[in-house]
Amino acid sequence: MTEQLERNAIGTSLERLDGHAKVTGTAAYAYEQPVREPLYVHPVQATVARGRIRHIDTDAAEDLEGVAAVLTHLNAPRLATGDDPEMWVLQSDRIAFRGQLIGAVLAEAPEVARQAAGLVRIDYEQEQHDVVLRSNYERLYAPEIVNGGFGTDTHSGEVESVDPDVLVDRTYTTPMEHNNPMEPHTSVAIWRDGSLTLYDSTQGVFATRSRLAPVLGLEEQRVRVISPYVGGGFGSKGTAHAHNVLAALAARVAGGRPVKLALTRQQMFDLVGHRTPTIQHVRLGSDRDGTLSVVTHDVVERTSTVLEFAEQTAVATRTMYPAPNRRTTHRLAALDVPVPFWMRAPGEAPGMFATEVAMDELAEACGIDPIELRLRNEPDVDPESGLPYSARNLARCLREGAERFGWSGRDPRPRARRDGNWLIGTGVASSTYPRFTFPGSVADIRFSGGRYEVRIGAADIGTGTWTALTQVAADALGCPVESVRLRIGDTDLPVATVEGGSAGLSSWGATIVDAARRFREKFGTDPSDGDEADGMTPDNPDDDRFSMHSFGAVFAEARVNADTGEVRVPRMLGVFSVGQVINPSTARSQLIGGMTMGLSMALHEESVLDPRFGHVINRDFAQYHVPVHADIADVEATWLDERDAHANPMGARGIGEIGIVGSPAAVANAVHHATGIRARDLPITPDKLFRE
């Protein structure tokens, strides 16, 4: 058990400390950094999905007034290493996917750069490409591990020979999706005296530096990354991408002038990752009373020929429900597509959709209420590791949610409620997300002028880090929040891990607590100006003693138009067990945002890939649909009053991703209850409700 902080600032709805700067427009995001006489960069992208460049003609682009340079693989500065193939930009004539960076224009104005990029002419030697994921793909393979460091496959018992009384044996699919944060990916790069300064929209300044520096042949100390404000990321900004290399190459030839690169919305569909599509075969077998005897979850998903990314889609199933016979597998198809990457709750979001819809199907087959089925299969210990949970309050979430939502009066029969042309149904799903703490962060604290300056190279991507870390620091130091000045978002600050995996606050907060305790041990409660101490992310012995996860229950009501198939969700409720909530205001925002994104996953989001040409065709918000205000009615998020003393000194487990995890299945289950039609392929569009 970790020593817990006394709570004074923690648990209060302190207003966002960065709020005034953001609403008044004085918060400078990456592209808005004031630099003198910048050049503007516009990428040139491949228009074939596989092949090589036979000839490239830049004459017309170079002749355009205002163009400073045109970069291609023929004249770009050489990179130091090709060990990171995604970052091997403008070094070869090979093309691995449509949209790959094959050139760039530097010009005095962004409009000129864009016009000139359109004047570059490329002659290709085109090769046959393959971009379509299918379960019978002939070259499926098992990766060594999946994202998060989890094992690829698990197996226990006799999954093939067991003959359960009730069996659900179904296949579920989720599509390719794109993160689409509000702020696009942008970089301002300055190369002077053999050093690079990069103002970047990133979830981790040190993660960006550590990936860029070796590619550029620079020592890490010669790369400074600055990112005080970030307008969303959802995982896509969790690492450097190829456009960062392009910005650095452009800065290198710009004669000391800064260069500005802002990806367009359309370019983001090619260059900054996406959620891989999945094909998931789930088998749930049980006794007639619903007690599970077999659980299998076999996943086929896509990666890129450029660089492997294996989403951990079946991993959440390993810890959700116990059964004596269990199996999970992941198989990859390496295709001619851009590299997939993190998107909010990678693995858990698509995987729990399949598991929780299958549980709803099993409940219907057994004639048992969906909540009761889940309660009957609550484990005493983690089914995967055998460790006790630090806290598993899923049952409380289900029961409290059922009471708040009015579940007890529910008629279990599908298609039983109707309001004019609208069929009405309700659904529920469980959610889970692991508690991560990433080692390796450092924080320092310096006292000056009656205030404590707390420095750590963390990131705030709009989640409230500026505010929540200030609250943690105040309680760790035993001072008012007004006495704390937080500095984040710069590699000139002490090293910090990436904002991802719902681990930011757990990792950075524990680090700041360690620094505060060292400061107090060294200087007491009456420090002098200039007193300074640092700390690092402490080891937690409970990591090896307990299984630590957050849990939740999501409820949804769906109304489906019987004539058109239009789906509306007038209300959603999420009840979560996440440990100590640091700031209820920002926490509620995160949970509601996650649930909204889950509704979007259920009903709207799909990146449509044209197999003939290998590119996403709905590459803007006119065609890539996400919810708008008219789609979101009553979304309520609440949580249990608890703290997890095994997790970290704050008692928190992280909240950034659990809101999305159960929401797609809750909506899908509500649609089935309304219509009697089981939609197993996301998104649930009207055409899928007229197939039966």
C-alpha positions as CSV (number, residue, x, y, z in Angstrom):
1,M,0.0,0.0,0.0
2,T,1.4,3.4,-1.0
3,E,1.4,6.3,1.5
4,Q,-1.6,8.4,0.6
5,L,-1.7,12.2,0.4
6,E,-3.9,14.3,2.7
7,R,-6.6,15.8,0.5
8,N,-7.3,19.5,0.4
9,A,-7.0,20.6,-3.2
10,I,-7.5,17.1,-4.5
11,G,-11.1,16.3,-5.0
12,T,-12.2,19.9,-5.6
13,S,-13.4,21.4,-8.9
14,L,-10.7,23.9,-9.3
15,E,-11.3,26.0,-12.4
16,R,-8.9,25.3,-15.2
17,L,-5.8,27.3,-14.7
18,D,-5.2,27.5,-18.4
19,G,-8.8,28.3,-19.2
20,H,-8.5,32.1,-19.4
21,A,-5.6,31.9,-21.8
22,K,-7.5,29.5,-24.0
23,V,-10.8,31.4,-24.2
24,T,-9.0,34.7,-24.8
25,G,-6.8,33.3,-27.5
26,T,-3.6,34.0,-25.7
27,A,-2.6,30.4,-25.3
28,A,0.0,29.9,-28.1
29,Y,-0.3,26.5,-29.8
30,A,2.6,25.0,-31.8
31,Y,1.8,26.7,-35.2
32,E,1.1,30.0,-33.5
33,Q,4.5,30.4,-32.0
34,P,5.9,33.8,-33.0
35,V,9.0,33.4,-35.2
36,R,10.6,35.8,-37.6
37,E,10.5,35.4,-41.4
38,P,9.3,31.8,-41.5
39,L,9.0,29.7,-44.6
40,Y,6.0,27.5,-45.1
41,V,6.1,23.9,-46.0
42,H,3.5,21.9,-48.0
43,P,4.0,18.2,-48.5
44,V,3.9,16.3,-51.8
45,Q,2.2,12.9,-51.4
46,A,2.2,9.7,-53.4
47,T,-0.9,9.1,-55.5
48,V,-0.3,5.3,-55.9
49,A,-0.4,2.7,-53.2
50,R,2.7,0.7,-54.1
51,G,5.6,1.1,-56.5
52,R,8.5,3.4,-57.1
53,I,9.1,6.9,-58.5
54,R,10.4,6.6,-62.0
55,H,10.8,10.4,-62.6
56,I,9.9,13.5,-60.7
57,D,9.6,17.0,-62.4
58,T,9.9,20.0,-60.0
59,D,10.6,22.7,-62.6
60,A,7.2,24.3,-62.6
61,A,7.0,24.4,-58.9
62,E,10.5,25.9,-58.6
63,D,9.7,28.6,-61.1
64,L,6.7,29.8,-59.1
65,E,7.3,33.2,-57.5
66,G,7.8,32.9,-53.8
67,V,9.1,29.3,-53.8
68,A,12.4,28.9,-51.9
69,A,13.0,25.2,-52.4
70,V,11.5,21.9,-53.5
71,L,12.7,18.8,-51.6
72,T,12.5,15.3,-53.1
73,H,14.3,12.0,-52.5
74,L,16.9,13.3,-55.0
75,N,18.1,16.3,-53.1
76,A,16.9,16.0,-49.5
77,P,19.5,15.9,-46.7
78,R,20.5,12.3,-45.8
79,L,19.1,10.9,-42.6
80,A,21.4,9.0,-40.2
81,T,19.5,5.7,-39.8
82,G,16.9,3.7,-41.4
83,D,16.1,1.6,-38.3
84,D,12.7,3.4,-38.1
85,P,11.1,2.9,-41.5
86,E,8.2,5.2,-40.9
87,M,10.6,8.0,-40.3
88,W,12.8,7.3,-43.4
89,V,11.4,10.3,-45.2
90,L,12.6,11.4,-48.7
91,Q,15.4,8.9,-48.7
92,S,14.2,6.4,-51.4
93,D,12.1,6.2,-54.5
94,R,10.0,3.4,-53.0
95,I,6.3,3.9,-52.2
96,A,4.7,1.8,-49.6
97,F,1.2,3.4,-49.3
98,R,-0.9,6.1,-51.0
99,G,-0.3,9.4,-49.3
100,Q,3.3,8.7,-48.4
101,L,5.5,11.8,-48.2
102,I,7.6,12.0,-51.4
103,G,8.4,15.7,-51.5
104,A,7.9,19.1,-50.0
105,V,7.7,22.8,-51.1
106,L,9.2,25.6,-49.0
107,A,7.7,29.0,-49.9
108,E,7.2,32.5,-48.5
109,A,3.5,31.9,-48.0
110,P,1.4,28.8,-47.3
111,E,-0.8,29.4,-50.3
112,V,2.2,29.5,-52.6
113,A,3.6,26.3,-51.1
114,R,0.3,24.6,-51.6
115,Q,0.0,25.8,-55.2
116,A,3.6,24.8,-56.0
117,A,3.1,21.3,-54.5
118,G,0.3,20.8,-57.0
119,L,2.7,21.6,-59.8
120,V,5.1,18.8,-59.0
121,R,4.7,16.0,-61.6
122,I,5.6,12.4,-60.8
123,D,5.9,9.4,-63.1
124,Y,5.4,6.1,-61.2
125,E,6.3,2.5,-61.8
126,Q,3.1,1.1,-60.2
127,E,2.9,-2.3,-58.6
128,Q,-0.1,-4.4,-57.5
129,H,-1.3,-3.3,-54.0
130,D,-3.4,-5.0,-51.4
131,V,-5.3,-2.9,-48.7
132,V,-8.3,-5.1,-47.9
133,L,-8.4,-6.9,-44.5
134,R,-10.0,-10.3,-44.6
135,S,-10.1,-13.2,-42.2
136,N,-8.8,-15.7,-44.7
137,Y,-5.8,-13.6,-45.7
138,E,-3.1,-16.1,-46.7
139,R,-0.2,-14.4,-45.0
140,L,-1.6,-13.8,-41.5
141,Y,1.1,-14.0,-38.8
142,A,1.3,-13.7,-35.0
143,P,3.3,-10.7,-33.7
144,E,5.8,-11.3,-30.9
145,I,3.8,-9.0,-28.6
146,V,0.9,-6.6,-29.0
147,N,0.6,-3.0,-28.0
148,G,1.2,-2.4,-24.3
149,G,3.7,-5.2,-24.1
150,F,1.1,-7.9,-23.7
151,G,1.5,-11.4,-24.9
152,T,0.0,-12.2,-28.3
153,D,-1.9,-15.3,-27.3
154,T,-3.2,-16.9,-24.2
155,H,-4.7,-20.4,-23.7
156,S,-5.9,-22.4,-20.8
157,G,-8.2,-25.4,-20.5
158,E,-9.8,-27.3,-23.5
159,V,-11.6,-24.7,-25.5
160,E,-12.3,-26.9,-28.5
161,S,-13.6,-30.0,-26.7
162,V,-16.0,-28.3,-24.2
163,D,-19.7,-28.7,-25.0
164,P,-21.5,-25.9,-23.2
165,D,-25.3,-25.9,-22.7
166,V,-25.6,-22.5,-24.3
167,L,-23.2,-21.2,-26.9
168,V,-22.8,-17.8,-28.6
169,D,-20.4,-18.1,-31.6
170,R,-20.3,-14.9,-33.6
171,T,-18.0,-12.6,-35.6
172,Y,-17.9,-8.9,-34.9
173,T,-16.1,-6.2,-37.0
174,T,-15.0,-2.7,-36.3
175,P,-13.8,-0.3,-39.2
176,M,-10.8,1.8,-39.8
177,E,-11.2,5.0,-37.8
178,H,-9.2,8.2,-37.5
179,N,-8.4,10.3,-34.4
180,N,-9.2,13.7,-35.8
181,P,-8.3,16.0,-32.9
182,M,-9.5,19.6,-33.2
183,E,-6.0,20.9,-33.6
184,P,-4.2,19.4,-36.6
185,H,-0.7,18.1,-36.4
186,T,1.7,21.0,-36.7
187,S,5.4,21.7,-36.3
188,V,7.5,24.9,-36.3
189,A,11.2,23.8,-36.9
190,I,14.3,25.9,-36.5
191,W,17.7,24.4,-37.4
192,R,20.7,26.5,-36.3
193,D,24.2,25.7,-35.4
194,G,23.6,21.9,-35.7
195,S,20.7,22.0,-33.3
196,L,16.9,21.6,-33.8
197,T,14.2,23.5,-32.0
198,L,10.7,22.1,-32.6
199,Y,7.5,23.7,-31.5
200,D,5.2,20.7,-31.9
201,S,1.7,19.5,-31.2
202,T,2.6,16.4,-29.3
203,Q,1.4,14.3,-26.3
204,G,5.0,13.9,-25.2
205,V,7.9,16.3,-25.8
206,F,10.5,13.7,-24.7
207,A,8.8,10.9,-26.7
208,T,9.0,13.1,-29.8
209,R,12.6,14.0,-29.2
210,S,13.7,10.4,-28.5
211,R,12.3,9.2,-31.8
212,L,13.5,12.2,-33.9
213,A,17.0,12.6,-32.7
214,P,18.6,9.3,-33.9
215,V,16.9,9.6,-37.3
216,L,18.4,13.1,-37.7
217,G,21.8,12.0,-36.4
218,L,21.7,14.3,-33.4
219,E,22.4,13.8,-29.8
220,E,19.1,14.2,-27.8
221,Q,20.5,17.3,-26.1
222,R,20.7,19.0,-29.4
223,V,16.9,18.6,-30.0
224,R,14.6,20.8,-28.0
225,V,10.8,20.1,-28.3
226,I,8.3,22.7,-26.9
227,S,4.6,22.1,-26.6
228,P,2.8,24.0,-23.8
229,Y,-0.7,23.7,-25.3
230,V,-2.1,20.9,-27.4
231,G,-5.6,20.9,-28.9
232,G,-6.4,17.2,-28.5
233,G,-4.7,14.1,-29.6
234,F,-6.6,10.9,-28.7
235,G,-3.3,9.0,-29.1
236,S,-2.3,10.2,-32.6
237,K,0.2,12.7,-31.1
238,G,1.8,10.2,-28.8
239,T,4.9,9.9,-30.9
240,A,6.7,11.7,-33.7
241,H,5.5,10.9,-37.2
242,A,7.0,11.3,-40.7
243,H,5.8,15.0,-41.0
244,N,8.1,15.9,-38.1
245,V,11.1,14.5,-40.0
246,L,9.9,16.5,-43.1
247,A,9.8,19.7,-41.0
248,A,13.3,19.0,-39.7
249,L,14.6,18.4,-43.2
250,A,13.0,21.5,-44.5
251,A,14.5,23.5,-41.6
252,R,17.9,22.1,-42.4
253,V,17.8,23.6,-45.9
254,A,16.1,26.9,-44.9
255,G,19.3,28.7,-44.1
256,G,18.5,29.3,-40.5
257,R,15.0,30.5,-41.1
258,P,12.1,28.9,-39.2
259,V,9.7,26.6,-41.2
260,K,6.1,26.1,-40.4
261,L,4.2,22.9,-41.3
262,A,0.6,22.3,-40.6
263,L,-1.0,19.1,-42.0
264,T,-4.4,19.6,-43.6
265,R,-7.3,17.6,-42.3
266,Q,-7.1,15.5,-45.4
267,Q,-3.3,14.8,-45.0
268,M,-4.0,13.6,-41.4
269,F,-5.8,10.6,-42.8
270,D,-2.5,9.4,-44.3
271,L,0.2,10.4,-42.0
272,V,-0.5,10.3,-38.3
273,G,-1.9,6.9,-37.5
274,H,-5.4,5.4,-37.3
275,R,-7.4,2.7,-35.5
276,T,-6.9,-0.5,-37.3
277,P,-10.0,-2.4,-38.6
278,T,-10.7,-5.7,-36.7
279,I,-12.4,-9.0,-37.4
280,Q,-13.2,-10.6,-34.1
281,H,-14.5,-14.1,-33.6
282,V,-15.9,-14.5,-30.1
283,R,-17.2,-17.7,-28.5
284,L,-19.0,-17.6,-25.1
285,G,-20.3,-20.9,-23.7
286,S,-22.2,-21.3,-20.4
287,D,-24.4,-23.5,-18.3
288,R,-28.1,-22.7,-18.5
289,D,-27.8,-20.5,-15.5
290,G,-25.3,-18.3,-17.3
291,T,-22.1,-19.4,-15.6
292,L,-19.4,-19.2,-18.2
293,S,-17.5,-22.4,-19.1
294,V,-15.6,-21.2,-22.3
295,V,-14.4,-17.8,-23.5
296,T,-12.5,-17.4,-26.7
297,H,-11.6,-14.2,-28.5
298,D,-9.7,-14.5,-31.8
299,V,-8.7,-11.3,-33.6
300,V,-7.6,-10.6,-37.1
301,E,-6.4,-7.0,-37.7
302,R,-4.4,-5.0,-40.1
303,T,-0.9,-3.5,-39.9
304,S,1.3,-1.8,-42.4
305,T,4.2,-3.2,-44.5
306,V,6.2,-0.1,-43.4
307,L,6.1,-0.7,-39.6
308,E,4.3,-3.2,-37.4
309,F,1.6,-2.0,-35.0
310,A,-0.4,-4.8,-33.3
311,E,-3.5,-3.5,-31.4
312,Q,-4.2,-5.4,-28.2
313,T,-7.8,-6.0,-29.1
314,A,-8.5,-9.2,-27.1
315,V,-6.5,-8.3,-24.0
316,A,-9.4,-6.8,-22.1
317,T,-11.3,-10.1,-22.4
318,R,-8.6,-11.8,-20.4
319,T,-9.5,-9.9,-17.3
320,M,-13.2,-9.5,-17.6
321,Y,-14.9,-12.8,-16.9
322,P,-13.6,-16.1,-15.5
323,A,-14.0,-19.5,-17.3
324,P,-12.1,-22.7,-17.0
325,N,-11.5,-22.8,-20.8
326,R,-10.1,-19.6,-22.3
327,R,-8.2,-18.5,-25.4
328,T,-7.3,-15.1,-26.9
329,T,-5.3,-14.7,-30.1
330,H,-4.1,-11.9,-32.4
331,R,-3.2,-12.3,-36.0
332,L,-2.0,-9.5,-38.4
333,A,-2.2,-8.9,-42.1
334,A,0.6,-6.6,-43.3
335,L,-1.0,-4.5,-46.1
336,D,-0.1,-1.5,-48.2
337,V,-1.6,1.1,-45.9
338,P,-0.3,3.8,-43.6
339,V,1.0,2.7,-40.2
340,P,-1.8,2.3,-37.6
341,F,-1.3,3.7,-34.1
342,W,-2.9,4.6,-30.9
343,M,-6.5,5.9,-30.9
344,R,-8.3,6.4,-27.6
345,A,-8.3,3.1,-25.7
346,P,-6.5,1.1,-28.4
347,G,-7.5,-2.5,-28.0
348,E,-10.0,-2.0,-25.3
349,A,-12.5,0.1,-27.3
350,P,-12.9,-2.3,-30.3
351,G,-12.3,-5.5,-28.2
352,M,-14.9,-4.8,-25.5
353,F,-17.4,-3.9,-28.2
354,A,-17.3,-7.6,-29.3
355,T,-17.1,-9.1,-25.8
356,E,-19.9,-7.0,-24.4
357,V,-22.3,-7.5,-27.4
358,A,-21.6,-11.3,-27.1
359,M,-22.4,-11.1,-23.4
360,D,-25.7,-9.5,-24.3
361,E,-26.4,-12.3,-26.8
362,L,-25.6,-14.9,-24.2
363,A,-28.0,-13.2,-21.7
364,E,-30.8,-13.4,-24.3
365,A,-30.0,-17.0,-25.1
366,C,-30.0,-17.9,-21.4
367,G,-33.1,-15.9,-20.7
368,I,-31.2,-13.9,-18.0
369,D,-31.1,-10.2,-17.5
370,P,-27.9,-8.8,-19.0
371,I,-26.9,-7.2,-15.6
372,E,-27.6,-10.4,-13.7
373,L,-25.5,-12.4,-16.2
374,R,-22.5,-10.1,-15.6
375,L,-23.0,-10.3,-11.8
376,R,-23.1,-14.1,-11.9
377,N,-19.7,-14.1,-13.6
378,E,-17.9,-11.7,-11.3
379,P,-14.4,-13.1,-10.5
380,D,-12.8,-13.2,-7.1
381,V,-9.3,-12.7,-8.6
382,D,-8.0,-11.6,-12.0
383,P,-8.8,-14.5,-14.3
384,E,-5.6,-13.9,-16.2
385,S,-3.0,-13.3,-13.6
386,G,-4.6,-14.9,-10.5
387,L,-3.8,-11.7,-8.5
388,P,-6.4,-10.1,-6.3
389,Y,-7.7,-6.8,-7.6
390,S,-6.7,-3.6,-5.9
391,A,-10.4,-2.8,-6.3
392,R,-13.0,-4.3,-8.7
393,N,-16.2,-2.5,-8.1
394,L,-17.9,-3.4,-11.4
395,A,-20.9,-4.9,-9.5
396,R,-21.4,-1.7,-7.7
397,C,-21.3,0.3,-10.9
398,L,-23.8,-2.0,-12.5
399,R,-26.2,-1.9,-9.6
400,E,-25.9,1.9,-9.0
401,G,-26.3,2.5,-12.7
402,A,-29.3,0.3,-13.0
403,E,-31.0,2.2,-10.2
404,R,-30.2,5.6,-11.7
405,F,-31.2,4.6,-15.2
406,G,-34.5,2.9,-14.2
407,W,-33.5,-0.5,-15.4
408,S,-35.8,-2.5,-13.1
409,G,-38.9,-1.6,-15.2
410,R,-37.3,-2.8,-18.4
411,D,-39.3,-5.3,-20.6
412,P,-36.6,-7.7,-21.8
413,R,-38.4,-8.5,-25.0
414,P,-36.9,-6.8,-28.1
415,R,-39.2,-4.5,-30.0
416,A,-41.6,-4.2,-27.1
417,R,-41.7,-0.4,-26.8
418,R,-42.8,2.1,-29.4
419,D,-43.5,5.8,-29.6
420,G,-45.2,6.5,-32.9
421,N,-42.6,5.5,-35.6
422,W,-39.8,5.2,-33.0
423,L,-38.8,1.9,-31.6
424,I,-37.3,2.2,-28.1
425,G,-34.7,0.0,-26.4
426,T,-32.2,0.1,-23.6
427,G,-28.8,-1.6,-23.4
428,V,-25.9,-2.0,-20.9
429,A,-22.2,-2.9,-21.2
430,S,-19.3,-3.2,-18.9
431,S,-16.1,-1.3,-19.4
432,T,-12.5,-1.7,-18.1
433,Y,-9.1,-0.1,-18.6
434,P,-5.8,-1.0,-16.9
435,R,-4.1,1.3,-14.4
436,F,-0.7,2.2,-16.0
437,T,2.1,4.0,-14.4
438,F,5.1,4.7,-16.7
439,P,8.5,4.8,-15.0
440,G,11.2,7.3,-15.8
441,S,9.8,10.8,-15.1
442,V,11.6,13.4,-13.0
443,A,10.3,16.5,-11.3
444,D,12.0,19.3,-9.5
445,I,10.7,21.9,-7.1
446,R,12.3,25.3,-6.5
447,F,11.1,27.9,-3.9
448,S,11.3,31.5,-4.9
449,G,9.4,34.7,-3.9
450,G,7.0,32.8,-1.7
451,R,6.0,30.3,-4.4
452,Y,6.9,26.8,-5.4
453,E,7.9,26.3,-9.0
454,V,7.2,22.7,-10.0
455,R,8.9,21.7,-13.2
456,I,8.2,18.5,-15.2
457,G,8.2,17.9,-19.0
458,A,4.6,16.6,-19.0
459,A,1.8,17.4,-21.5
460,D,-1.7,18.9,-21.4
461,I,-3.6,17.8,-24.5
462,G,-6.8,19.5,-23.2
463,T,-7.5,17.0,-20.4
464,G,-6.7,19.4,-17.5
465,T,-3.1,18.5,-16.7
466,W,-2.2,22.1,-15.9
467,T,-4.9,22.1,-13.2
468,A,-4.8,18.6,-11.8
469,L,-1.0,18.5,-11.4
470,T,-1.1,21.8,-9.6
471,Q,-3.7,20.3,-7.2
472,V,-1.5,17.3,-6.6
473,A,1.6,19.5,-6.0
474,A,-0.3,21.7,-3.6
475,D,-1.4,18.8,-1.4
476,A,2.0,17.1,-1.7
477,L,3.7,20.3,-0.4
478,G,0.9,21.2,2.0
479,C,0.3,24.6,0.5
480,P,-2.5,26.5,-1.3
481,V,-2.8,26.0,-5.0
482,E,-2.1,29.7,-5.4
483,S,1.5,29.0,-4.1
484,V,2.3,26.6,-6.9
485,R,3.5,27.5,-10.4
486,L,3.6,24.6,-12.7
487,R,5.8,24.4,-15.8
488,I,5.3,21.7,-18.4
489,G,5.7,20.9,-22.1
490,D,9.4,21.5,-22.8
491,T,12.4,19.2,-23.1
492,D,14.4,21.8,-21.2
493,L,12.4,20.7,-18.2
494,P,13.0,17.4,-16.3
495,V,12.2,14.3,-18.3
496,A,8.6,13.0,-18.4
497,T,6.8,10.1,-20.0
498,V,4.2,10.5,-22.7
499,E,0.5,11.4,-22.1
500,G,-1.1,8.1,-23.0
501,G,-2.7,5.0,-21.6
502,S,-4.6,7.1,-19.0
503,A,-1.2,7.1,-17.3
504,G,-0.3,10.8,-17.3
505,L,-1.6,11.9,-14.0
506,S,-0.6,8.6,-12.3
507,S,2.9,8.8,-13.5
508,W,3.6,12.5,-13.2
509,G,1.6,13.0,-10.0
510,A,3.5,10.2,-8.2
511,T,6.7,11.9,-9.4
512,I,5.7,15.3,-8.1
513,V,4.7,13.7,-4.8
514,D,8.2,12.1,-4.5
515,A,9.9,15.5,-5.3
516,A,7.7,17.3,-2.7
517,R,8.5,14.8,0.0
518,R,12.2,15.1,-0.7
519,F,11.9,18.9,-0.7
520,R,10.1,18.9,2.7
521,E,12.6,16.4,4.2
522,K,15.5,18.6,3.1
523,F,14.1,22.1,3.8
524,G,11.0,21.7,6.1
525,T,8.0,23.9,6.0
526,D,9.9,27.2,6.0
527,P,12.2,27.1,2.9
528,S,14.4,29.9,1.7
529,D,14.6,31.4,-1.7
530,G,16.6,29.2,-4.0
531,D,15.9,25.9,-2.1
532,E,15.5,23.1,-4.7
533,A,14.9,19.4,-4.7
534,D,14.0,16.8,-7.3
535,G,12.3,13.4,-7.3
536,M,11.5,10.6,-9.7
537,T,8.7,8.1,-10.3
538,P,8.9,5.8,-7.3
539,D,8.7,2.0,-7.5
540,N,5.4,0.6,-6.4
541,P,5.7,-2.9,-4.8
542,D,2.0,-3.3,-5.1
543,D,2.4,-3.5,-8.9
544,D,3.4,-7.2,-8.4
545,R,0.8,-7.9,-5.8
546,F,-2.4,-6.7,-7.2
547,S,-4.2,-6.5,-10.5
548,M,-5.1,-2.8,-11.0
549,H,-7.9,-1.8,-13.4
550,S,-10.7,0.7,-13.6
551,F,-14.2,-0.6,-14.3
552,G,-17.5,0.9,-15.3
553,A,-21.0,0.3,-16.5
554,V,-22.5,2.2,-19.4
555,F,-26.3,2.4,-20.0
556,A,-27.9,3.7,-23.2
557,E,-31.4,4.3,-24.6
558,A,-31.8,4.1,-28.3
559,R,-34.7,5.2,-30.5
560,V,-34.8,3.8,-34.0
561,N,-37.1,5.1,-36.7
562,A,-39.0,2.1,-38.0
563,D,-39.3,3.6,-41.5
564,T,-35.8,5.1,-42.1
565,G,-33.6,3.1,-39.7
566,E,-32.3,6.4,-38.2
567,V,-30.8,5.9,-34.7
568,R,-31.0,8.4,-31.9
569,V,-29.6,8.1,-28.4
570,P,-31.5,10.4,-26.1
571,R,-29.7,9.4,-22.9
572,M,-26.6,7.7,-21.7
573,L,-25.3,7.0,-18.2
574,G,-21.9,5.9,-17.1
575,V,-21.0,4.8,-13.6
576,F,-17.3,4.3,-13.1
577,S,-14.8,3.0,-10.5
578,V,-11.6,4.9,-11.2
579,G,-10.1,5.5,-7.8
580,Q,-9.6,9.0,-6.5
581,V,-10.9,11.7,-8.8
582,I,-8.5,14.6,-8.6
583,N,-10.7,17.3,-10.2
584,P,-14.4,16.4,-10.6
585,S,-15.0,19.1,-13.2
586,T,-12.2,17.9,-15.6
587,A,-12.9,14.3,-14.8
588,R,-16.6,14.6,-15.8
589,S,-15.5,16.3,-19.0
590,Q,-13.1,13.4,-19.8
591,L,-15.7,10.7,-19.0
592,I,-18.5,12.4,-21.0
593,G,-16.1,13.0,-23.9
594,G,-15.1,9.3,-23.9
595,M,-18.8,8.3,-23.8
596,T,-19.6,10.7,-26.7
597,M,-16.7,9.3,-28.7
598,G,-18.0,5.8,-28.0
599,L,-21.4,6.8,-29.3
600,S,-19.6,8.1,-32.3
601,M,-17.8,4.8,-32.8
602,A,-21.2,3.0,-32.5
603,L,-23.2,5.1,-35.0
604,H,-20.9,7.3,-37.1
605,E,-17.2,6.8,-37.6
606,E,-15.8,4.8,-40.5
607,S,-12.8,5.6,-42.7
608,V,-13.9,4.2,-46.1
609,L,-10.9,2.8,-48.0
610,D,-11.2,2.5,-51.8
611,P,-9.5,-0.8,-52.6
612,R,-8.9,0.3,-56.2
613,F,-6.6,3.2,-55.3
614,G,-5.7,2.4,-51.7
615,H,-6.8,5.7,-50.0
616,V,-9.5,6.9,-47.6
617,I,-12.2,8.7,-49.6
618,N,-14.1,10.4,-46.8
619,R,-11.2,12.4,-45.6
620,D,-12.8,15.5,-44.1
621,F,-15.6,16.3,-41.7
622,A,-18.1,16.7,-44.4
623,Q,-17.9,12.9,-45.0
624,Y,-16.1,11.4,-42.0
625,H,-19.0,11.7,-39.6
626,V,-18.7,12.5,-35.9
627,P,-21.4,13.6,-33.5
628,V,-22.5,17.2,-33.4
629,H,-24.5,18.9,-30.7
630,A,-27.8,17.7,-32.3
631,D,-26.7,14.1,-31.8
632,I,-25.9,14.3,-28.1
633,A,-28.7,14.8,-25.7
634,D,-28.5,13.7,-22.0
635,V,-25.1,12.2,-21.3
636,E,-24.4,11.7,-17.6
637,A,-21.1,10.4,-16.0
638,T,-20.6,9.7,-12.4
639,W,-18.2,7.7,-10.3
640,L,-17.9,5.8,-7.0
641,D,-16.5,7.7,-4.0
642,E,-13.3,5.7,-3.5
643,R,-9.5,5.8,-3.6
644,D,-7.2,3.0,-4.6
645,A,-4.4,3.0,-1.9
646,H,-2.4,0.4,-4.0
647,A,-2.3,2.5,-7.2
648,N,-0.2,5.6,-6.2
649,P,0.0,8.3,-3.5
650,M,-3.1,10.0,-5.0
651,G,-5.2,6.8,-5.0
652,A,-6.1,7.5,-8.7
653,R,-6.2,5.0,-11.6
654,G,-6.8,7.3,-14.6
655,I,-9.9,8.3,-16.5
656,G,-9.0,9.4,-20.0
657,E,-10.0,6.3,-21.9
658,I,-12.5,4.2,-19.8
659,G,-15.4,6.3,-20.9
660,I,-15.2,5.1,-24.5
661,V,-14.7,1.4,-23.8
662,G,-18.2,0.2,-23.0
663,S,-20.2,2.8,-24.8
664,P,-20.3,1.3,-28.4
665,A,-21.6,-2.0,-27.0
666,A,-24.2,-0.3,-24.8
667,V,-25.6,1.6,-27.8
668,A,-25.5,-1.6,-30.0
669,N,-27.3,-3.6,-27.3
670,A,-29.9,-0.8,-27.0
671,V,-30.5,-0.9,-30.7
672,H,-31.0,-4.6,-30.6
673,H,-33.5,-4.3,-27.8
674,A,-35.3,-1.6,-29.8
675,T,-35.4,-3.5,-33.1
676,G,-34.7,-7.1,-32.5
677,I,-31.9,-6.8,-35.1
678,R,-28.4,-7.6,-33.9
679,A,-25.8,-5.3,-35.4
680,R,-22.4,-6.9,-35.1
681,D,-20.6,-4.6,-37.5
682,L,-19.8,-1.0,-36.6
683,P,-20.9,1.6,-37.3
684,I,-24.6,0.9,-37.0
685,T,-25.9,2.8,-40.0
686,P,-29.5,2.6,-41.2
687,D,-28.8,0.1,-44.0
688,K,-27.6,-2.5,-41.4
689,L,-31.0,-2.4,-39.7
690,F,-32.9,-3.5,-42.9
691,R,-30.9,-6.6,-43.6
692,E,-33.1,-9.0,-41.6
